[in-house]
Amino acid sequence: MSQQASKTPVDGRKQPWWKEPTMWLVVGGPSIVVVASFVTLGLALKFPDAVIEDRGQGADSVQTAVEAKAPGAALAPAMKARNHAATGGQ
């Protein structure tokens, strides 16, 4: 029969809390996550995303032009789909 090594000294005193490996597994993981969240917050505050003011001549401006010609024309496909769903596909 083999004897397992005990972590307590021969005189019966226990180790200090910072020398217990299980404590570092329990406290270390969440502590790393908290530190990483503060690093992420710092990066987000230091380098914020730029606000885009000008939309340019993209698809939104084309849709606006269609709505200017016929105010309800841009919503026609959506109205057709809504009516189709409400009638049960008939």
C-alpha positions as CSV (number, residue, x, y, z in Angstrom):
1,M,0.0,0.0,0.0
2,S,1.4,3.4,-0.9
3,Q,1.1,6.5,1.1
4,Q,0.1,9.8,-0.5
5,A,2.0,12.9,0.4
6,S,0.2,15.3,2.6
7,K,0.2,19.0,2.0
8,T,0.1,19.8,5.7
9,P,3.4,20.0,7.6
10,V,4.2,17.4,10.1
11,D,3.3,19.6,13.0
12,G,-0.3,19.9,11.8
13,R,-0.4,23.6,10.6
14,K,-2.1,24.3,7.4
15,Q,-0.5,26.3,4.5
16,P,-1.3,29.9,4.0
17,W,-4.2,30.6,1.6
18,W,-1.9,31.9,-1.2
19,K,0.0,28.7,-1.4
20,E,-3.1,26.6,-2.1
21,P,-3.3,25.8,-5.9
22,T,-7.0,25.2,-5.8
23,M,-7.6,28.7,-4.6
24,W,-5.8,30.1,-7.6
25,L,-7.9,28.0,-10.0
26,V,-11.1,29.3,-8.3
27,V,-10.1,33.0,-8.0
28,G,-7.7,33.3,-10.9
29,G,-10.2,32.6,-13.8
30,P,-12.8,35.2,-12.9
31,S,-10.0,37.7,-12.0
32,I,-8.5,37.4,-15.5
33,V,-12.0,38.0,-17.0
34,V,-12.5,41.1,-14.9
35,V,-9.1,42.5,-15.9
36,A,-9.8,41.7,-19.6
37,S,-13.1,43.5,-19.4
38,F,-11.5,46.7,-18.1
39,V,-8.9,46.4,-20.9
40,T,-11.7,46.1,-23.4
41,L,-13.5,49.1,-21.9
42,G,-10.3,51.2,-22.0
43,L,-9.7,50.3,-25.7
44,A,-13.4,51.2,-26.5
45,L,-13.1,54.6,-24.8
46,K,-9.7,55.4,-26.4
47,F,-10.6,54.3,-29.9
48,P,-14.3,54.9,-30.5
49,D,-16.0,54.1,-33.8
50,A,-16.3,56.9,-36.2
51,V,-19.8,58.3,-36.9
52,I,-20.7,58.3,-40.6
53,E,-22.6,61.4,-41.5
54,D,-22.8,61.2,-45.3
55,R,-24.7,58.3,-46.8
56,G,-23.5,59.0,-50.4
57,Q,-25.1,57.7,-53.5
58,G,-25.9,54.2,-52.2
59,A,-29.0,52.1,-52.2
60,D,-30.7,54.3,-49.6
61,S,-30.6,57.3,-51.9
62,V,-32.2,55.3,-54.7
63,Q,-35.0,54.1,-52.4
64,T,-35.6,57.7,-51.3
65,A,-35.9,58.7,-54.9
66,V,-38.5,56.0,-55.5
67,E,-40.5,57.1,-52.5
68,A,-40.4,60.7,-53.7
69,K,-42.0,59.7,-57.0
70,A,-44.7,57.5,-55.5
71,P,-44.9,57.6,-51.7
72,G,-46.4,54.1,-51.3
73,A,-44.4,52.4,-54.1
74,A,-41.4,51.4,-51.9
75,L,-43.7,49.6,-49.4
76,A,-45.6,47.6,-52.1
77,P,-43.6,44.4,-51.7
78,A,-44.0,44.5,-47.9
79,M,-47.7,45.1,-48.1
80,K,-48.1,42.2,-50.6
81,A,-46.2,39.9,-48.3
82,R,-48.2,41.0,-45.2
83,N,-51.5,40.5,-47.0
84,H,-50.3,37.1,-48.3
85,A,-49.4,36.0,-44.7
86,A,-52.7,37.3,-43.2
87,T,-54.9,35.4,-45.7
88,G,-53.1,32.1,-45.2
89,G,-51.5,31.9,-48.6
90,Q,-54.6,32.4,-50.8
